[in-house]
Amino acid sequence: MDATLCTPPPPLLKKRHDKTNGGVHDVNGGINAAVDGGDTKKVKEEEEEEEKGSDACGLLENASFMKWRAEDVLHVARFHPLLCVLAAALLFFMAVEYTLRMIPPSSQPFDLGFVATRPLHRALAANPALNTLLAGLNTVFVGLQTTYILWTWLVEGRPRATISALLMFTFRGILGYSTQLPLPEGFLGSGVDFPVGNVSFFLFYSGHVAASVIASLDMRRMRRWELARTFDGLNVLQVLRLLSTRGHYTIDLAAGIGAGILFDSLAGKYEESRKRPTIITIAKGGGPVFANLNKPMETPIWGAFNASLQFSQKGEAR
């Protein structure tokens, strides 16, 4: 880097007072005329300004981008093509967003998924029996999701998937009630579709899709690869059917996938937090009892608390 890009001006001549004769000496020992109070203050202000400018130049010189070379740019393009694609996508969608014609309030939302599934929508609208059959099969798939998630907790003693589902459906209720989207035009309902009975439901986000993702992630953790791939395939068909029947907007389904991944991760963090030492205060004991939750969460949820109570009671008996 050219040092002349950010070269601070030459510092002012440092001056110090001579205690012997009241004069002012420069750094070379020469005697200058006495400086009054106003001049001294001005010199100090100039020195402070020079220090600030020097700090700013130093910060700029040490900035990461000032050290980039052409080889670094080529390295990113060669070994990180995904980042280059994402950067180009950012610029593209910025251009799309700032030039897009907004949908007026009197119109239905535009949904690209609805556009792509128009032929399927017309076929299901013309064949109500087929629509009912597919709705019933989808309800069976929802039952399989629910059964697996509860099985992992009640039978296998692994509550992570159940915790994920609890978090997911709770926040789905909060968001779904907070922003109630209009029912898509051309919605094809069915009495056997889940929730059964043509009852109302939240559009944002899809609990069908999120629960399937939660179950699939748990299957992968347990290396049940074939079962996980089967659930993923059924989930794709489920997404296709929900778009074709206008049961969900595309954003509902995409957010459902993200919600499944997010709440599975949060449930894992919750499990890890419960394995750390926890302080439980016992009223009769007079002081806190430390319960070390070294055992994994496969034990019953209340097992650690009961063990802590037994430990406290033994201490009191002694």
FIDREN-683207 format. One record per residue (C-alpha): residue number from 1; residue in three letters; y, z, x negated. Coordinates in pm, 1 decimal, decimal comma, m for minus. Example, Ala and Ser with C-alpha at 12.3 -4.5 7.8 and 13.67 -1.06 7.14 Angstrom:
<pts>
pt zafi=1&balo=Ala&py=m450,0&pz=780,0&px=m1230,0
pt zafi=2&balo=Ser&py=m106,0&pz=714,0&px=m1367,0
</pts>
This chain:
<pts>
pt zafi=1&balo=Met&py=0,0&pz=0,0&px=0,0
pt zafi=2&balo=Asp&py=350,6&pz=m83,9&px=m123,6
pt zafi=3&balo=Ala&py=517,7&pz=241,4&px=m213,8
pt zafi=4&balo=Thr&py=857,0&pz=97,9&px=m122,1
pt zafi=5&balo=Leu&py=770,9&pz=95,4&px=249,5
pt zafi=6&balo=Cys&py=840,4&pz=462,7&px=284,0
pt zafi=7&balo=Thr&py=1023,2&pz=591,6&px=m24,9
pt zafi=8&balo=Pro&py=1247,4&pz=891,4&px=37,1
pt zafi=9&balo=Pro&py=1598,1&pz=879,0&px=m108,2
pt zafi=10&balo=Pro&py=1656,9&pz=1065,2&px=m434,8
pt zafi=11&balo=Pro&py=1691,2&pz=1436,8&px=m368,9
pt zafi=12&balo=Leu&py=2025,5&pz=1603,3&px=m389,6
pt zafi=13&balo=Leu&py=2110,1&pz=1782,7&px=m707,0
pt zafi=14&balo=Lys&py=1971,4&pz=2131,8&px=m675,2
pt zafi=15&balo=Lys&py=2235,2&pz=2388,7&px=m738,2
pt zafi=16&balo=Arg&py=2221,3&pz=2755,7&px=m813,3
pt zafi=17&balo=His&py=2490,3&pz=3017,1&px=m844,0
pt zafi=18&balo=Asp&py=2572,8&pz=3173,0&px=m1181,2
pt zafi=19&balo=Lys&py=2594,4&pz=3546,1&px=m1146,3
pt zafi=20&balo=Thr&py=2796,9&pz=3582,4&px=m1467,7
pt zafi=21&balo=Asn&py=3110,0&pz=3386,1&px=m1382,6
pt zafi=22&balo=Gly&py=3083,3&pz=3307,5&px=m1011,0
pt zafi=23&balo=Gly&py=3049,9&pz=2934,3&px=m1082,2
pt zafi=24&balo=Val&py=2772,6&pz=2697,4&px=m982,5
pt zafi=25&balo=His&py=2531,7&pz=2547,4&px=m1236,3
pt zafi=26&balo=Asp&py=2336,8&pz=2226,0&px=m1178,2
pt zafi=27&balo=Val&py=1979,7&pz=2182,0&px=m1294,5
pt zafi=28&balo=Asn&py=2095,9&pz=2060,8&px=m1635,4
pt zafi=29&balo=Gly&py=2297,2&pz=2375,7&px=m1694,3
pt zafi=30&balo=Gly&py=2639,5&pz=2220,0&px=m1643,0
pt zafi=31&balo=Ile&py=2911,9&pz=2416,3&px=m1474,4
pt zafi=32&balo=Asn&py=3058,3&pz=2267,8&px=m1156,5
pt zafi=33&balo=Ala&py=3346,9&pz=2377,0&px=m944,8
pt zafi=34&balo=Ala&py=3282,0&pz=2660,5&px=m700,8
pt zafi=35&balo=Val&py=3157,8&pz=2543,3&px=m363,8
pt zafi=36&balo=Asp&py=3309,0&pz=2700,4&px=m58,6
pt zafi=37&balo=Gly&py=3108,8&pz=2817,8&px=241,5
pt zafi=38&balo=Gly&py=3152,8&pz=2493,7&px=439,7
pt zafi=39&balo=Asp&py=3029,1&pz=2270,1&px=158,5
pt zafi=40&balo=Thr&py=2727,4&pz=2493,1&px=97,3
pt zafi=41&balo=Lys&py=2626,4&pz=2470,3&px=464,3
pt zafi=42&balo=Lys&py=2662,4&pz=2091,9&px=456,9
pt zafi=43&balo=Val&py=2442,3&pz=2066,8&px=147,9
pt zafi=44&balo=Lys&py=2173,3&pz=2277,1&px=315,4
pt zafi=45&balo=Glu&py=2178,3&pz=2058,8&px=627,8
pt zafi=46&balo=Glu&py=2141,5&pz=1744,7&px=415,9
pt zafi=47&balo=Glu&py=1851,4&pz=1899,5&px=228,8
pt zafi=48&balo=Glu&py=1676,7&pz=1988,8&px=557,2
pt zafi=49&balo=Glu&py=1722,1&pz=1633,1&px=687,5
pt zafi=50&balo=Glu&py=1575,5&pz=1492,3&px=366,3
pt zafi=51&balo=Glu&py=1274,4&pz=1724,6&px=395,1
pt zafi=52&balo=Lys&py=1213,0&pz=1614,4&px=756,2
pt zafi=53&balo=Gly&py=1229,2&pz=1247,9&px=655,9
pt zafi=54&balo=Ser&py=992,8&pz=1310,2&px=367,6
pt zafi=55&balo=Asp&py=742,8&pz=1483,5&px=598,9
pt zafi=56&balo=Ala&py=756,9&pz=1192,5&px=845,6
pt zafi=57&balo=Cys&py=693,9&pz=942,1&px=568,6
pt zafi=58&balo=Gly&py=406,9&pz=1150,2&px=437,9
pt zafi=59&balo=Leu&py=250,7&pz=1166,5&px=784,6
pt zafi=60&balo=Leu&py=276,1&pz=789,6&px=821,5
pt zafi=61&balo=Glu&py=128,2&pz=727,5&px=478,5
pt zafi=62&balo=Asn&py=m169,4&pz=953,1&px=557,0
pt zafi=63&balo=Ala&py=m235,1&pz=795,3&px=898,0
pt zafi=64&balo=Ser&py=m582,1&pz=648,8&px=935,9
pt zafi=65&balo=Phe&py=m471,4&pz=300,3&px=1044,6
pt zafi=66&balo=Met&py=m254,6&pz=263,4&px=730,7
pt zafi=67&balo=Lys&py=m575,3&pz=263,4&px=525,8
pt zafi=68&balo=Trp&py=m750,4&pz=m8,3&px=724,2
pt zafi=69&balo=Arg&py=m845,2&pz=m325,5&px=540,3
pt zafi=70&balo=Ala&py=m966,6&pz=m664,7&px=651,8
pt zafi=71&balo=Glu&py=m1318,8&pz=m562,2&px=551,8
pt zafi=72&balo=Asp&py=m1301,9&pz=m269,2&px=794,0
pt zafi=73&balo=Val&py=m1212,3&pz=m497,3&px=1084,2
pt zafi=74&balo=Leu&py=m1497,8&pz=m733,9&px=1000,2
pt zafi=75&balo=His&py=m1733,2&pz=m435,3&px=975,3
pt zafi=76&balo=Val&py=m1645,7&pz=m327,2&px=1329,3
pt zafi=77&balo=Ala&py=m1693,0&pz=m680,5&px=1464,3
pt zafi=78&balo=Arg&py=m2031,2&pz=m712,4&px=1292,1
pt zafi=79&balo=Phe&py=m2188,9&pz=m371,7&px=1347,7
pt zafi=80&balo=His&py=m2012,7&pz=m259,1&px=1668,4
pt zafi=81&balo=Pro&py=m2001,4&pz=m563,9&px=1896,7
pt zafi=82&balo=Leu&py=m2019,0&pz=m345,6&px=2207,1
pt zafi=83&balo=Leu&py=m1688,7&pz=m179,8&px=2116,7
pt zafi=84&balo=Cys&py=m1529,5&pz=m522,7&px=2074,6
pt zafi=85&balo=Val&py=m1658,3&pz=m628,4&px=2416,1
pt zafi=86&balo=Leu&py=m1522,9&pz=m310,4&px=2573,7
pt zafi=87&balo=Ala&py=m1183,4&pz=m364,1&px=2411,2
pt zafi=88&balo=Ala&py=m1172,5&pz=m719,8&px=2545,8
pt zafi=89&balo=Ala&py=m1282,2&pz=m594,5&px=2889,8
pt zafi=90&balo=Leu&py=m999,7&pz=m339,7&px=2884,6
pt zafi=91&balo=Leu&py=m741,5&pz=m612,5&px=2829,1
pt zafi=92&balo=Phe&py=m903,4&pz=m838,9&px=3089,6
pt zafi=93&balo=Phe&py=m911,2&pz=m578,2&px=3365,1
pt zafi=94&balo=Met&py=m558,5&pz=m466,5&px=3283,4
pt zafi=95&balo=Ala&py=m447,8&pz=m825,3&px=3350,0
pt zafi=96&balo=Val&py=m653,5&pz=m837,1&px=3670,4
pt zafi=97&balo=Glu&py=m521,5&pz=m503,8&px=3796,7
pt zafi=98&balo=Tyr&py=m155,5&pz=m581,6&px=3738,0
pt zafi=99&balo=Thr&py=m172,0&pz=m926,4&px=3903,6
pt zafi=100&balo=Leu&py=m408,7&pz=m850,9&px=4192,8
pt zafi=101&balo=Arg&py=m297,2&pz=m885,1&px=4553,7
pt zafi=102&balo=Met&py=m344,8&pz=m545,7&px=4718,5
pt zafi=103&balo=Ile&py=m554,8&pz=m520,2&px=5035,8
pt zafi=104&balo=Pro&py=m322,3&pz=m446,9&px=5331,2
pt zafi=105&balo=Pro&py=m386,5&pz=m131,3&px=5537,3
pt zafi=106&balo=Ser&py=m487,5&pz=m333,7&px=5842,5
pt zafi=107&balo=Ser&py=m773,8&pz=m510,4&px=5660,7
pt zafi=108&balo=Gln&py=m1125,5&pz=m403,6&px=5570,3
pt zafi=109&balo=Pro&py=m1182,3&pz=m312,5&px=5203,4
pt zafi=110&balo=Phe&py=m1294,6&pz=m595,5&px=4980,2
pt zafi=111&balo=Asp&py=m1642,4&pz=m531,9&px=4840,4
pt zafi=112&balo=Leu&py=m1805,3&pz=m766,4&px=4592,4
pt zafi=113&balo=Gly&py=m2149,7&pz=m625,8&px=4676,0
pt zafi=114&balo=Phe&py=m2100,4&pz=m726,7&px=5039,0
pt zafi=115&balo=Val&py=m2007,6&pz=m1077,8&px=4930,3
pt zafi=116&balo=Ala&py=m2321,6&pz=m1107,2&px=4717,1
pt zafi=117&balo=Thr&py=m2551,8&pz=m985,7&px=4997,7
pt zafi=118&balo=Arg&py=m2413,3&pz=m1191,7&px=5286,1
pt zafi=119&balo=Pro&py=m2736,8&pz=m1392,9&px=5332,1
pt zafi=120&balo=Leu&py=m2946,1&pz=m1074,9&px=5348,0
pt zafi=121&balo=His&py=m2699,5&pz=m917,3&px=5590,4
pt zafi=122&balo=Arg&py=m2724,8&pz=m1217,1&px=5822,3
pt zafi=123&balo=Ala&py=m3106,8&pz=m1208,9&px=5801,8
pt zafi=124&balo=Leu&py=m3126,8&pz=m838,2&px=5889,6
pt zafi=125&balo=Ala&py=m2872,7&pz=m875,3&px=6169,6
pt zafi=126&balo=Ala&py=m3084,9&pz=m1153,2&px=6320,3
pt zafi=127&balo=Asn&py=m3408,1&pz=m953,9&px=6283,8
pt zafi=128&balo=Pro&py=m3365,4&pz=m591,6&px=6402,8
pt zafi=129&balo=Ala&py=m3738,3&pz=m520,4&px=6362,5
pt zafi=130&balo=Leu&py=m3723,5&pz=m604,0&px=5992,2
pt zafi=131&balo=Asn&py=m3414,7&pz=m387,1&px=5955,9
pt zafi=132&balo=Thr&py=m3597,1&pz=m94,6&px=6119,6
pt zafi=133&balo=Leu&py=m3902,6&pz=m146,7&px=5898,0
pt zafi=134&balo=Leu&py=m3696,9&pz=m142,0&px=5579,5
pt zafi=135&balo=Ala&py=m3503,2&pz=162,4&px=5700,8
pt zafi=136&balo=Gly&py=m3829,1&pz=347,5&px=5763,9
pt zafi=137&balo=Leu&py=m3961,6&pz=258,9&px=5417,5
pt zafi=138&balo=Asn&py=m3634,5&pz=377,0&px=5265,0
pt zafi=139&balo=Thr&py=m3670,0&pz=708,2&px=5449,2
pt zafi=140&balo=Val&py=m4019,9&pz=745,0&px=5302,3
pt zafi=141&balo=Phe&py=m3871,4&pz=689,2&px=4956,1
pt zafi=142&balo=Val&py=m3611,6&pz=960,2&px=5021,8
pt zafi=143&balo=Gly&py=m3896,2&pz=1191,6&px=5119,8
pt zafi=144&balo=Leu&py=m4071,9&pz=1114,1&px=4791,0
pt zafi=145&balo=Gln&py=m3755,3&pz=1200,5&px=4599,1
pt zafi=146&balo=Thr&py=m3719,4&pz=1530,4&px=4780,9
pt zafi=147&balo=Thr&py=m4087,0&pz=1615,8&px=4737,9
pt zafi=148&balo=Tyr&py=m4082,8&pz=1550,2&px=4365,1
pt zafi=149&balo=Ile&py=m3763,5&pz=1749,2&px=4304,7
pt zafi=150&balo=Leu&py=m3895,3&pz=2050,7&px=4495,1
pt zafi=151&balo=Trp&py=m4239,4&pz=2014,7&px=4331,2
pt zafi=152&balo=Thr&py=m4091,4&pz=2048,2&px=3982,5
pt zafi=153&balo=Trp&py=m3944,1&pz=2384,2&px=4080,7
pt zafi=154&balo=Leu&py=m4194,1&pz=2537,7&px=4323,0
pt zafi=155&balo=Val&py=m4514,5&pz=2420,7&px=4152,6
pt zafi=156&balo=Glu&py=m4427,8&pz=2342,2&px=3790,0
pt zafi=157&balo=Gly&py=m4164,2&pz=2614,5&px=3757,6
pt zafi=158&balo=Arg&py=m3894,0&pz=2382,4&px=3620,9
pt zafi=159&balo=Pro&py=m3577,7&pz=2422,7&px=3829,3
pt zafi=160&balo=Arg&py=m3352,1&pz=2175,0&px=3644,5
pt zafi=161&balo=Ala&py=m3400,4&pz=1888,0&px=3891,3
pt zafi=162&balo=Thr&py=m3347,2&pz=2123,2&px=4186,1
pt zafi=163&balo=Ile&py=m3030,9&pz=2264,6&px=4030,4
pt zafi=164&balo=Ser&py=m2910,1&pz=1908,1&px=3973,2
pt zafi=165&balo=Ala&py=m2969,2&pz=1820,5&px=4337,9
pt zafi=166&balo=Leu&py=m2787,2&pz=2133,2&px=4456,0
pt zafi=167&balo=Leu&py=m2483,9&pz=2049,0&px=4242,2
pt zafi=168&balo=Met&py=m2493,2&pz=1684,3&px=4343,1
pt zafi=169&balo=Phe&py=m2510,4&pz=1741,0&px=4719,5
pt zafi=170&balo=Thr&py=m2248,5&pz=2017,1&px=4708,4
pt zafi=171&balo=Phe&py=m1991,1&pz=1801,0&px=4533,6
pt zafi=172&balo=Arg&py=m2088,6&pz=1504,7&px=4749,0
pt zafi=173&balo=Gly&py=m1998,2&pz=1711,2&px=5055,4
pt zafi=174&balo=Ile&py=m1664,3&pz=1813,9&px=4903,8
pt zafi=175&balo=Leu&py=m1565,5&pz=1461,3&px=4801,5
pt zafi=176&balo=Gly&py=m1710,2&pz=1297,3&px=5111,0
pt zafi=177&balo=Tyr&py=m1508,1&pz=1520,0&px=5339,9
pt zafi=178&balo=Ser&py=m1194,2&pz=1500,9&px=5125,7
pt zafi=179&balo=Thr&py=m1178,8&pz=1119,9&px=5145,5
pt zafi=180&balo=Gln&py=m1347,9&pz=983,1&px=5456,2
pt zafi=181&balo=Leu&py=m1383,5&pz=608,2&px=5412,4
pt zafi=182&balo=Pro&py=m1400,3&pz=377,8&px=5714,7
pt zafi=183&balo=Leu&py=m1743,4&pz=258,6&px=5823,9
pt zafi=184&balo=Pro&py=m1796,4&pz=m89,3&px=5677,6
pt zafi=185&balo=Glu&py=m1761,5&pz=m378,7&px=5916,8
pt zafi=186&balo=Gly&py=m2101,2&pz=m512,9&px=6023,3
pt zafi=187&balo=Phe&py=m2289,3&pz=m186,9&px=5961,0
pt zafi=188&balo=Leu&py=m2655,4&pz=m219,3&px=6066,7
pt zafi=189&balo=Gly&py=m2776,1&pz=125,9&px=6163,8
pt zafi=190&balo=Ser&py=m3128,2&pz=234,4&px=6251,5
pt zafi=191&balo=Gly&py=m3272,7&pz=539,5&px=6420,3
pt zafi=192&balo=Val&py=m3535,6&pz=579,6&px=6146,6
pt zafi=193&balo=Asp&py=m3290,5&pz=554,5&px=5856,6
pt zafi=194&balo=Phe&py=m3217,7&pz=876,6&px=5667,4
pt zafi=195&balo=Pro&py=m3052,1&pz=1085,3&px=5798,9
pt zafi=196&balo=Val&py=m3276,9&pz=1011,7&px=6096,1
pt zafi=197&balo=Gly&py=m3119,7&pz=970,2&px=6439,1
pt zafi=198&balo=Asn&py=m2809,5&pz=757,3&px=6374,2
pt zafi=199&balo=Val&py=m2606,1&pz=1066,9&px=6287,0
pt zafi=200&balo=Ser&py=m2281,0&pz=1058,6&px=6091,7
pt zafi=201&balo=Phe&py=m2285,6&pz=1069,1&px=5713,2
pt zafi=202&balo=Phe&py=m2056,2&pz=1069,5&px=5410,8
pt zafi=203&balo=Leu&py=m2005,1&pz=733,3&px=5246,5
pt zafi=204&balo=Phe&py=m1886,0&pz=854,3&px=4905,8
pt zafi=205&balo=Tyr&py=m2104,8&pz=889,4&px=4716,0
pt zafi=206&balo=Ser&py=m2465,0&pz=780,7&px=4783,8
pt zafi=207&balo=Gly&py=m2700,4&pz=1078,0&px=4788,3
pt zafi=208&balo=His&py=m2995,9&pz=836,7&px=4818,6
pt zafi=209&balo=Val&py=m2918,4&pz=681,5&px=4480,8
pt zafi=210&balo=Ala&py=m2814,1&pz=1004,0&px=4304,5
pt zafi=211&balo=Ala&py=m3130,5&pz=1192,8&px=4403,6
pt zafi=212&balo=Ser&py=m3345,2&pz=903,0&px=4283,7
pt zafi=213&balo=Val&py=m3167,9&pz=906,7&px=3946,3
pt zafi=214&balo=Ile&py=m3218,5&pz=1284,2&px=3915,6
pt zafi=215&balo=Ala&py=m3591,9&pz=1248,1&px=3983,9
pt zafi=216&balo=Ser&py=m3622,7&pz=956,0&px=3741,5
pt zafi=217&balo=Leu&py=m3449,4&pz=1145,1&px=3459,6
pt zafi=218&balo=Asp&py=m3683,8&pz=1440,5&px=3506,7
pt zafi=219&balo=Met&py=m3984,2&pz=1206,2&px=3493,5
pt zafi=220&balo=Arg&py=m3861,9&pz=1068,6&px=3163,4
pt zafi=221&balo=Arg&py=m3822,6&pz=1417,8&px=3018,6
pt zafi=222&balo=Met&py=m4185,6&pz=1481,9&px=3110,6
pt zafi=223&balo=Arg&py=m4290,8&pz=1140,7&px=2969,8
pt zafi=224&balo=Arg&py=m4402,9&pz=1015,9&px=3308,3
pt zafi=225&balo=Trp&py=m4291,7&pz=668,0&px=3216,5
pt zafi=226&balo=Glu&py=m4477,4&pz=468,3&px=3481,0
pt zafi=227&balo=Leu&py=m4360,1&pz=693,9&px=3761,1
pt zafi=228&balo=Ala&py=m4002,4&pz=678,3&px=3632,1
pt zafi=229&balo=Arg&py=m4007,1&pz=298,2&px=3619,6
pt zafi=230&balo=Thr&py=m4150,0&pz=289,6&px=3971,0
pt zafi=231&balo=Phe&py=m3867,1&pz=510,0&px=4098,8
pt zafi=232&balo=Asp&py=m3609,0&pz=294,6&px=3919,7
pt zafi=233&balo=Gly&py=m3748,6&pz=m19,9&px=4079,0
pt zafi=234&balo=Leu&py=m3748,0&pz=138,0&px=4424,0
pt zafi=235&balo=Asn&py=m3394,3&pz=257,0&px=4365,0
pt zafi=236&balo=Val&py=m3282,7&pz=m99,2&px=4290,1
pt zafi=237&balo=Leu&py=m3439,6&pz=m216,1&px=4617,4
pt zafi=238&balo=Gln&py=m3271,7&pz=75,0&px=4793,3
pt zafi=239&balo=Val&py=m2931,8&pz=m27,5&px=4655,5
pt zafi=240&balo=Leu&py=m2991,9&pz=m383,6&px=4768,6
pt zafi=241&balo=Arg&py=m3084,3&pz=m271,2&px=5119,9
pt zafi=242&balo=Leu&py=m2785,9&pz=m36,6&px=5152,5
pt zafi=243&balo=Leu&py=m2550,0&pz=m317,2&px=5055,3
pt zafi=244&balo=Ser&py=m2720,2&pz=m561,4&px=5291,0
pt zafi=245&balo=Thr&py=m2696,3&pz=m323,2&px=5585,8
pt zafi=246&balo=Arg&py=m2340,7&pz=m221,5&px=5489,0
pt zafi=247&balo=Gly&py=m2461,7&pz=137,3&px=5469,2
pt zafi=248&balo=His&py=m2258,1&pz=204,2&px=5155,9
pt zafi=249&balo=Tyr&py=m1981,8&pz=41,0&px=4960,4
pt zafi=250&balo=Thr&py=m2058,3&pz=m73,6&px=4607,6
pt zafi=251&balo=Ile&py=m1844,2&pz=206,1&px=4465,8
pt zafi=252&balo=Asp&py=m2054,9&pz=462,1&px=4656,6
pt zafi=253&balo=Leu&py=m2373,3&pz=336,9&px=4492,1
pt zafi=254&balo=Ala&py=m2224,9&pz=309,9&px=4143,3
pt zafi=255&balo=Ala&py=m2080,9&pz=661,3&px=4173,6
pt zafi=256&balo=Gly&py=m2422,0&pz=781,7&px=4293,0
pt zafi=257&balo=Ile&py=m2580,0&pz=664,2&px=3968,0
pt zafi=258&balo=Gly&py=m2310,0&pz=837,9&px=3766,2
pt zafi=259&balo=Ala&py=m2340,4&pz=1154,9&px=3975,3
pt zafi=260&balo=Gly&py=m2714,9&pz=1173,3&px=3915,2
pt zafi=261&balo=Ile&py=m2666,2&pz=1149,2&px=3538,9
pt zafi=262&balo=Leu&py=m2371,1&pz=1389,9&px=3535,3
pt zafi=263&balo=Phe&py=m2528,3&pz=1667,3&px=3740,7
pt zafi=264&balo=Asp&py=m2859,2&pz=1641,0&px=3556,5
pt zafi=265&balo=Ser&py=m2663,8&pz=1702,3&px=3234,6
pt zafi=266&balo=Leu&py=m2472,1&pz=1993,7&px=3389,6
pt zafi=267&balo=Ala&py=m2796,8&pz=2148,4&px=3514,8
pt zafi=268&balo=Gly&py=m2934,7&pz=2129,3&px=3160,7
pt zafi=269&balo=Lys&py=m2626,7&pz=2303,6&px=3025,4
pt zafi=270&balo=Tyr&py=m2665,5&pz=2569,6&px=3294,3
pt zafi=271&balo=Glu&py=m3024,1&pz=2630,7&px=3183,6
pt zafi=272&balo=Glu&py=m2917,2&pz=2662,1&px=2821,7
pt zafi=273&balo=Ser&py=m2643,5&pz=2908,2&px=2914,4
pt zafi=274&balo=Arg&py=m2895,7&pz=3129,4&px=3096,5
pt zafi=275&balo=Lys&py=m3112,9&pz=3148,7&px=2785,0
pt zafi=276&balo=Arg&py=m2835,0&pz=3314,5&px=2586,2
pt zafi=277&balo=Pro&py=m2798,9&pz=3693,6&px=2567,0
pt zafi=278&balo=Thr&py=m2644,1&pz=3825,1&px=2886,8
pt zafi=279&balo=Ile&py=m2476,3&pz=4159,8&px=2956,1
pt zafi=280&balo=Ile&py=m2595,4&pz=4335,5&px=3270,9
pt zafi=281&balo=Thr&py=m2416,1&pz=4656,0&px=3368,5
pt zafi=282&balo=Ile&py=m2637,9&pz=4930,1&px=3514,9
pt zafi=283&balo=Ala&py=m2442,4&pz=5180,2&px=3724,4
pt zafi=284&balo=Lys&py=m2664,3&pz=5482,7&px=3647,2
pt zafi=285&balo=Gly&py=m2714,2&pz=5396,9&px=3282,9
pt zafi=286&balo=Gly&py=m2353,1&pz=5454,4&px=3189,2
pt zafi=287&balo=Gly&py=m2340,6&pz=5154,5&px=2954,7
pt zafi=288&balo=Pro&py=m2428,7&pz=4787,2&px=2936,1
pt zafi=289&balo=Val&py=m2785,2&pz=4670,9&px=2880,3
pt zafi=290&balo=Phe&py=m2832,0&pz=4352,4&px=2679,3
pt zafi=291&balo=Ala&py=m3093,0&pz=4120,6&px=2825,6
pt zafi=292&balo=Asn&py=m3210,4&pz=3860,0&px=2574,8
pt zafi=293&balo=Leu&py=m3322,7&pz=3561,2&px=2779,8
pt zafi=294&balo=Asn&py=m3540,9&pz=3402,9&px=2514,2
pt zafi=295&balo=Lys&py=m3798,9&pz=3288,8&px=2764,4
pt zafi=296&balo=Pro&py=m3743,8&pz=2939,9&px=2908,4
pt zafi=297&balo=Met&py=m3638,9&pz=2882,0&px=3264,6
pt zafi=298&balo=Glu&py=m3997,2&pz=2800,0&px=3367,6
pt zafi=299&balo=Thr&py=m4031,5&pz=3166,5&px=3468,0
pt zafi=300&balo=Pro&py=m3900,7&pz=3270,8&px=3811,3
pt zafi=301&balo=Ile&py=m3523,4&pz=3280,8&px=3827,8
pt zafi=302&balo=Trp&py=m3513,9&pz=3656,5&px=3884,5
pt zafi=303&balo=Gly&py=m3765,6&pz=3734,9&px=3605,7
pt zafi=304&balo=Ala&py=m3505,6&pz=3801,9&px=3336,9
pt zafi=305&balo=Phe&py=m3308,4&pz=4031,4&px=3564,7
pt zafi=306&balo=Asn&py=m3619,4&pz=4233,4&px=3658,1
pt zafi=307&balo=Ala&py=m3717,3&pz=4261,8&px=3292,5
pt zafi=308&balo=Ser&py=m3372,5&pz=4394,6&px=3210,1
pt zafi=309&balo=Leu&py=m3398,5&pz=4654,3&px=3484,8
pt zafi=310&balo=Gln&py=m3739,1&pz=4770,1&px=3359,4
pt zafi=311&balo=Phe&py=m3599,9&pz=4797,8&px=3007,6
pt zafi=312&balo=Ser&py=m3311,0&pz=5009,2&px=3137,1
pt zafi=313&balo=Gln&py=m3542,1&pz=5238,2&px=3333,1
pt zafi=314&balo=Lys&py=m3761,7&pz=5296,8&px=3027,9
pt zafi=315&balo=Gly&py=m3455,9&pz=5390,1&px=2826,1
pt zafi=316&balo=Glu&py=m3344,4&pz=5640,6&px=3087,9
pt zafi=317&balo=Ala&py=m3694,0&pz=5795,2&px=3105,8
pt zafi=318&balo=Arg&py=m3689,9&pz=5857,7&px=2733,2
</pts>
